[in-house]
């Protein structure tokens, strides 16, 4: 059984959520919340110690969620640049929004959302000051807890939005403050926080009345920021809104309500927040969002024309390889046939010598009969011919076929390719001259040279020779 633990730090509290998979079913075992005036080694250690000797229930470590107002989130549309240029641009923008000057002062987690038709990139960025992480790291290390990943509350809340929508908002209550996260493809684009009086203690209808005042202001703020109003609103369970209260918030929205996934908690003193449940769901599905502790590089996708060109090159390479295999097999078949013919000639020659020895015991050979003369005339240097042709054929001479027989003419066919027509003719002339210098061949009739239409630098040839008898 795989067990996961999530430690969520909020303003004034800390929550530990532990879950796992039992018989193939995901389940949250426990959720405990502790008041935390300050994040330090003593407060975190004491809170975990209150849960017993094994507060993580066998989990290897914790995945940390930090909810801090100094966290920065944005979505940028950048032109197509190199990966290093994209990283530099996103880092500068994050430093500007966080009012910081040094890149080492921020932990960054970029994520590529989509490639637009004009090849621009939409990239989501989450950033957290390193000073916040240092406090959390020291506190967890003092408590003997290993941190496996680090995320912001807003980036985890955005996971509740549908991945294909770009105009969904998520609303959750945390420490008396509401977090409104405007999302695009599971990533936070704009974040607004506002106080909700007594929170859920004020009652569902009273809380809905406060939200009915704050949400229109938030929509106006979105429009002033250059964004459209959301069509859907997802509300967290901590708000405690009933169906009547949710209807008060509907307005022009197409849908308002809690997320589809409902989790059953077997132990604990509270229900987990929406950020923890969404991250837990990604842990169960092994689809974790980018962690702020990892070094991320945005991989710029290749343009479609480059992909098509590479695919065409691969196909051409495969076709050439297949053609080469066929040509190599054809050459092996010719060589095998030549060896077989030469063996037959040797065997017939031995039979002739034995017959002559029997017919002329005095040591003089008798005149051979016509059958023996035919056998003797069949002996041709075939294997040597194949070797000579292979040696004379350069990389610009492609031999397609070599036909021969004992009493028939030798026919050689193929193609020659050069940088120009003159060069192709020169290569072919050199190749033919080399063949004509072979001592066992003599020039024949019926040579053909053809120029390929539209390709003057490619010539096809058919050259005929005959076996030399004397």
For each residue, the residues with C-beta under 8 A, 3 or more apart:
1: 20 21 22
2: 20 21
3: 18 19 20 29 56 57 58 59
4: 18 19 20 59 63 280 283 284
5: 16 17 18 55 56 57 59 61 62 63
6: 16 17 18 19 62 63 64 65 272 276 279 280 283
7: 14 15 16 62 63 64 65 140 145
8: 14 15 16 17 64 65 66 67 153 273 275 276
9: 14 36 39 64 65 66 67 68 136
10: 13 14 15 67 153 174 175 273
11: 67 68 69 174 175 177
12: 35 36 37 175
13: 10 33 34 35 36 175
14: 7 8 9 10 33 34 36 39 43 44 47
15: 7 8 10 31 32 33 34 270 272 273 276
16: 5 6 7 8 30 31 32 34 47 48 51 55 56 62
17: 5 6 8 28 30 31 272 276 277 280
18: 3 4 5 6 28 29 30 31 55 56 57 59
19: 3 4 6 26 27 28 29 263 280 283 284
20: 1 2 3 4 26 27 29 57
21: 1 2 24 25 26 27 284
22: 1 25 27
23:
24: 21
25: 21 22
26: 19 20 21 280 281 284
27: 19 20 21 22 263 264 266
28: 17 18 19 31 263 264 265 266 272 277 280
29: 3 18 19 20 57 265 266 267
30: 16 17 18 57 265 266 267 268
31: 15 16 17 18 28 265 268 269 270 271 272 276
32: 15 16 51 268 269 270
33: 13 14 15 269 270
34: 13 14 15 16 47 50
35: 12 13
36: 9 12 13 14 39 43 44 47
37: 12 43
38: 43
39: 9 14 36 43 44 135 136 139
40: 43 44 135 138 139
41: 44 45 138 139 141 142 143
42: 45 46 142
43: 14 36 37 38 39 40 46 47 139
44: 14 36 39 40 41 47 48 139 140 142 143 145
45: 41 42 48 49 139 142 143
46: 42 43 49 50
47: 14 16 34 36 43 44 50 51
48: 16 44 45 51 55 143 145
49: 45 46 55
50: 34 46 47
51: 16 32 47 48 55
52: 55
53:
54: 57 58
55: 5 16 18 48 49 51 52
56: 3 5 16 18 59 61 62 145
57: 3 5 18 20 29 30 54
58: 3 54
59: 3 4 5 18 56 62
60: 146 148
61: 5 56 145 146 147 148
62: 5 6 7 16 56 59 140 145 146 147 148
63: 4 5 6 7 147 148 149 150 151 279 283
64: 6 7 8 9 136 140 147 149 150 151
65: 6 7 8 9 151 152 153 156 275 276 279
66: 8 9 71 128 132 133 136 150 151 152 153
67: 8 9 10 11 71 152 153 154 174 175 179 275
68: 9 11 71 128 132 152
69: 11 193
70: 98 128 129 132
71: 66 67 68 126 127 128 129 132 152 153 154
72: 94 97 98 106 125 126 127 128
73: 124 125 126 127 152 154 155 187 188 189 190 191
74: 93 94 97 124 125 189
75: 113 122 123 124 125 184 187 189
76: 89 90 93 122 123 125
77: 116 120 121 122 123
78: 81 86 89 90 120 121 123
79: 119 120 121
80: 119 120 121 300 303
81: 78 85 86 89 300
82: 85 86 300
83: 86 87 297 298 299 300
84: 87 88
85: 81 82 88 89
86: 78 81 82 83 89 90 121 123 298 300
87: 83 84 90 91 110 297 298
88: 84 85 91 92
89: 76 78 81 85 86 92 93
90: 76 78 86 87 93 94 108 110 123 125 298
91: 87 88 94 95 103 106 108
92: 88 89 95 96
93: 74 76 89 90 96 97 125
94: 72 74 90 91 97 98 106 108 125 127
95: 91 92 98 100 101 102 103 105 106
96: 92 93 99
97: 72 74 93 94 127
98: 70 72 94 95 105 106 127 129
99: 96
100: 95 105 106 129
101: 95 105
102: 95 105
103: 91 95 106
104: 130
105: 95 98 100 101 102 129 130 131
106: 72 91 94 95 98 100 103 127 128 129 130
107: 127 128 129 130 133 150 292 293
108: 90 91 94 125 126 127 292 296
109: 125 126 127 151 155 289 290 291 292 294 296
110: 87 90 123 124 125 290 296 298
111: 123 124 125 187 289 290 296
112: 115 121 122 123 298 299
113: 75 122 123 124 184 185 187
114: 121 122 185
115: 112 119 120 121 122 301
116: 77 119 120 121 122
117:
118:
119: 79 80 115 116 303
120: 77 78 79 80 115 116
121: 77 78 79 80 86 112 114 115 116 298 300
122: 75 76 77 112 113 114 115 116 184 185
123: 75 76 77 78 86 90 110 111 112 113 298
124: 73 74 75 110 111 113 184 185 187 188 189
125: 72 73 74 75 76 90 93 94 108 109 110 111
126: 71 72 73 108 109 151 152 154 155 188 290 292
127: 71 72 73 94 97 98 106 107 108 109
128: 66 68 70 71 72 106 107 132 133 150 152 292
129: 70 71 98 100 105 106 107 132 133
130: 104 105 106 107 133 134
131: 105 134 135
132: 66 68 70 71 128 129 135 136
133: 66 107 128 129 130 136 137 150 292
134: 130 131 137 138
135: 39 40 131 132 138 139
136: 9 39 64 66 132 133 139 140 147 150
137: 133 134 140 141 147
138: 40 41 134 135 141 142
139: 39 40 41 43 44 45 135 136 142 143
140: 7 44 62 64 136 137 143 145 146 147
141: 41 137 138 144 145
142: 41 42 44 45 138 139
143: 41 44 45 48 139 140
144: 141
145: 7 44 48 56 61 62 140 141
146: 60 61 62 140
147: 61 62 63 64 136 137 140 150 293
148: 60 61 62 63
149: 63 64 288 291 292 293 294
150: 63 64 66 107 128 133 136 147 291 292 293
151: 63 64 65 66 109 126 155 156 279 289 291 292
152: 65 66 67 68 71 73 126 128 155 156 292
153: 8 10 65 66 67 71 156 157 174 179 275
154: 67 71 73 126 157 158 179 181 188 191
155: 73 109 126 151 152 158 159 187 188 289
156: 65 151 152 153 159 274 275 276 278 279 289
157: 153 154 160 170 172 179 181 188 236 274 275 278
158: 154 155 161 170 181 183 186 187 188
159: 155 156 186 278 279 281 282 289
160: 157 170 234 259 274 278
161: 158 165 168 169 170 183 186 232 234
162: 165 168 186 232
163: 185 186
164: 185
165: 161 162 168 183 184 185 231 232
166: 183 184 185
167: 184 228 229 230 231 232
168: 161 162 165 183 230 231 232 233 234
169: 161 180 181 182 183 230 232 233 234
170: 157 158 160 161 179 180 181 183 233 234 235 236 274
171: 178 179 180 181 211 233 234 235 236 239
172: 157 178 179 181 235 236 238 239 273 274 275
173: 176 177 178 179 196 199 200 236 238 239
174: 10 11 67 153 177 178 179 238 273
175: 10 11 12 13 67
176: 173 195 196 197 198 199
177: 11 173 174 193 194 195 196
178: 171 172 173 174 193 194 195 196 211 214 239
179: 67 153 154 157 170 171 172 173 174 191 192 193
180: 169 170 171 191 192 193 194 215 218
181: 154 157 158 169 170 171 172 188 190 191
182: 169 188 189 190 191 222 227 230
183: 158 161 165 166 168 169 170 186 187 188 189
184: 75 113 122 124 165 166 167 187 189
185: 113 114 122 124 163 164 165 166
186: 158 159 161 162 163 183 289
187: 73 75 111 113 124 155 158 183 184
188: 73 124 126 154 155 157 158 181 182 183 191
189: 73 74 75 124 182 183 184 227
190: 73 181 182 222 225 227
191: 73 154 179 180 181 182 188
192: 179 180 218 221
193: 69 177 178 179 180
194: 177 178 180 214 218
195: 176 177 178
196: 173 176 177 178 199 202 207 210 211 214
197: 176 202 206 210
198: 176 201 202
199: 173 176 196 202 207
200: 173 204 207 238 239 240
201: 198
202: 196 197 198 199 206 207 210
203: 206 207
204: 200 207 208 240 241 242 244 245
205: 208 209 244 245 248
206: 197 202 203 209 210
207: 196 199 200 202 203 204 210 211 239 240 241 245
208: 204 205 211 212 241 244 245 246 248 249
209: 205 206 212 213 248
210: 196 197 202 206 207 213 214
211: 171 178 196 207 208 214 215 248 249
212: 208 209 215 216 248 249
213: 209 210 216 217
214: 178 194 196 210 211 217 218
215: 180 211 212 218 219 233 249 251
216: 212 213 219 220 251
217: 213 214 220 221
218: 180 192 194 214 215 221 222
219: 215 216 222 223 229 230
220: 216 217 223 224
221: 192 217 218 224 225
222: 182 190 218 219 225 227 228 229 230
223: 219 220 226 227 228 229
224: 220 221
225: 190 221 222
226: 223
227: 182 189 190 222 223
228: 167 222 223
229: 167 219 222 223 252
230: 167 168 169 182 219 222 233 253
231: 165 167 168 253 254 255
232: 161 162 165 167 168 169 253 254 255 256
233: 168 169 170 171 215 230 249 253 255 256
234: 160 161 168 169 170 171 257 258 259 274
235: 170 171 172 239 241 246 249 256 257 258
236: 157 170 171 172 173 239 258 273 274
237: 240 258 271 273 274
238: 172 173 174 200 271 273 274
239: 171 172 173 178 200 207 235 236
240: 200 204 207 237
241: 204 207 208 235 245 246 249
242: 204 245 246
243: 246 247
244: 204 205 208 247 248
245: 204 205 207 208 241 242 248 249
246: 208 235 241 242 243 249 250 256 257
247: 243 244 250 256
248: 205 208 209 211 212 244 245
249: 208 211 212 215 233 235 241 245 246 253 256
250: 246 247 253 256
251: 215 216
252: 229
253: 230 231 232 233 249 250 256
254: 231 232
255: 231 232 233
256: 232 233 235 246 247 249 250 253
257: 234 235 246
258: 234 235 236 237 262
259: 160 234 274 277 278
260:
261: 277 281
262: 258
263: 19 27 28 272 277 280
264: 27 28
265: 28 29 30 31 268 271 272
266: 27 28 29 30
267: 29 30
268: 30 31 32 265
269: 31 32 33
270: 15 31 32 33
271: 31 237 238 265
272: 6 15 17 28 31 263 265 276 277 280
273: 8 10 15 172 174 236 237 238 276 277
274: 156 157 160 170 172 234 236 237 238 259 277 278
275: 8 65 67 153 156 157 172 278 279
276: 6 8 15 17 31 65 156 272 273 279 280
277: 17 28 259 261 263 272 273 274 280 281
278: 156 157 159 160 259 274 275 281 282
279: 6 63 65 151 156 159 275 276 282 283 289
280: 4 6 17 19 26 28 263 272 276 277 283 284
281: 26 159 261 277 278 284 285
282: 159 278 279 285 286 287 288 289
283: 4 6 19 63 279 280 286 288
284: 4 19 21 26 280 281
285: 281 282
286: 282 283
287: 282
288: 149 282 283 291
289: 109 111 151 155 156 159 186 279 282
290: 109 110 111 126 294 296
291: 109 149 150 151 288 294
292: 107 108 109 126 128 133 149 150 151 152
293: 107 147 149 150
294: 109 149 290 291
295:
296: 108 109 110 111 290
297: 83 87
298: 83 86 87 90 110 112 121 123
299: 83 112
300: 80 81 82 83 86 121
301: 115
302: 306 307 310
303: 80 119 306 307
304: 307 308
305: 308 309
306: 302 303 309 310
307: 302 303 304 310 311
308: 304 305 311 312
309: 305 306 312 313
310: 302 306 307 313 314
311: 307 308 314 315
312: 308 309 315 316
313: 309 310 316 317
314: 310 311 317 318
315: 311 312 318 319
316: 312 313 319 320
317: 313 314 320 321
318: 314 315 321 322
319: 315 316 322 323
320: 316 317 323 324
321: 317 318 324 325
322: 318 319 325 326
323: 319 320 326 327
324: 320 321 327 328
325: 321 322 328 329
326: 322 323 329 330
327: 323 324 330 331
328: 324 325 331 332
329: 325 326 332 333
330: 326 327 333 334 401
331: 327 328 334 335 386 390
332: 328 329 335 336
333: 329 330 336 337
334: 330 331 337 338 386 402
335: 331 332 338 339 383 386
336: 332 333 339 340
337: 333 334 340 341
338: 334 335 341 342 382 383 385 386
339: 335 336 342 343 383
340: 336 337 343 344
341: 337 338 344 345 378 380 382 406
342: 338 339 345 346 382 383
343: 339 340 346 347
344: 340 341 347 348 378
345: 341 342 348 349 378 379 380
346: 342 343 349 350 379
347: 343 344 350 351
348: 344 345 351 352 375 376 378 379
349: 345 346 352 353 375 376 379
350: 346 347 353 354
351: 347 348 354 355 375
352: 348 349 355 356 368 372 375 376
353: 349 350 356 357
354: 350 351 357 358
355: 351 352 358 359 368 372
356: 352 353 359 360 365 366 368
357: 353 354 360 361
358: 354 355 361
359: 355 356 365 366
360: 356 357 363 364 365 366
361: 357 358
362:
363: 360
364: 360
365: 356 359 360 368
366: 356 359 360
367:
368: 352 355 356 365 372 373 376
369: 372 373
370: 373 374
371: 374 375
372: 352 355 368 369 375 376
373: 368 369 370 376 377
374: 370 371 377 378
375: 348 349 351 352 371 372 378
376: 348 349 352 368 372 373 379
377: 373 374 406 407
378: 341 344 345 348 374 375 406 407
379: 345 346 348 349 376
380: 341 345 385 404 406 440 467
381: 384 385 440
382: 338 341 342 385 386 404
383: 335 338 339 342 386 387
384: 381 387 388 440
385: 338 380 381 382 388 389 402 404 410 438 440 441
386: 331 334 335 338 382 383 389 390 402
387: 383 384 390 391
388: 384 385 391 392 435 438
389: 385 386 392 393 399 402 412 435
390: 331 386 387 393 399
391: 387 388
392: 388 389 397 431 434 435
393: 389 390 397 398 399 414 431
394: 397 427 431
395:
396: 416 417 418 424 427
397: 392 393 394 414 415 416 427 428 431
398: 393 414 415 416 417
399: 389 390 393 402 412 413 414
400: 413 414 415
401: 330 411 412 413 414
402: 334 385 386 389 399 410 411 412 413
403: 410 411 412 413
404: 380 382 385 408 410 411
405: 408
406: 341 377 378 380 467
407: 377 378 467
408: 404 405
409: 444 464 465 466 467
410: 385 402 403 404 441 444 464 465 466 467
411: 401 402 403 404 462 463 464 465
412: 389 399 401 402 403 435 461 462 463 464 465
413: 399 400 401 402 403 460 461 462 463
414: 393 397 398 399 400 401 460 461
415: 397 398 400 458 459 460 461
416: 396 397 398 424 427 428 431 458 459 461
417: 396 398 424 457 458 459
418: 396 421 422 423 424 425 426 427 457
419: 423 457
420: 423 424 456 457
421: 418 424 425 451 456 457 459
422: 418 425 426
423: 418 419 420 426 427 457
424: 396 416 417 418 420 421 427 428 456 457 458 459
425: 418 421 422 428 429 459
426: 418 422 423 429 430
427: 394 396 397 416 418 423 424 430 431
428: 397 416 424 425 431 432 449 459 461
429: 425 426 432 433
430: 426 427 433 434
431: 392 393 394 397 416 427 428 434 435
432: 428 429 435 436 461 463
433: 429 430 436 437
434: 392 430 431 437 438
435: 388 389 392 412 431 432 438 441 463 465
436: 432 433 441 443 465
437: 433 434
438: 385 388 434 435 441
439: 468
440: 380 381 384 385 467 468
441: 385 410 435 436 438 465 466 467 468
442: 465 466 467 468
443: 436 465
444: 409 410 447 464 465 466
445: 464
446: 462 464
447: 444 461 462 463 464
448: 460 461 462
449: 428 459 460 461 462
450: 459 460 461
451: 421 455 456 458 459
452: 455 456 458 459 460
453:
454:
455: 451 452 458
456: 420 421 424 451 452
457: 417 418 419 420 421 423 424
458: 415 416 417 424 451 452 455
459: 415 416 417 421 424 425 428 449 450 451 452
460: 413 414 415 448 449 450 452
461: 412 413 414 415 416 428 432 447 448 449 450
462: 411 412 413 446 447 448 449
463: 411 412 413 432 435 447
464: 409 410 411 412 444 445 446 447
465: 409 410 411 412 435 436 441 442 443 444
466: 409 410 441 442 444
467: 380 406 407 409 410 440 441 442
468: 439 440 441 442
469:
470:
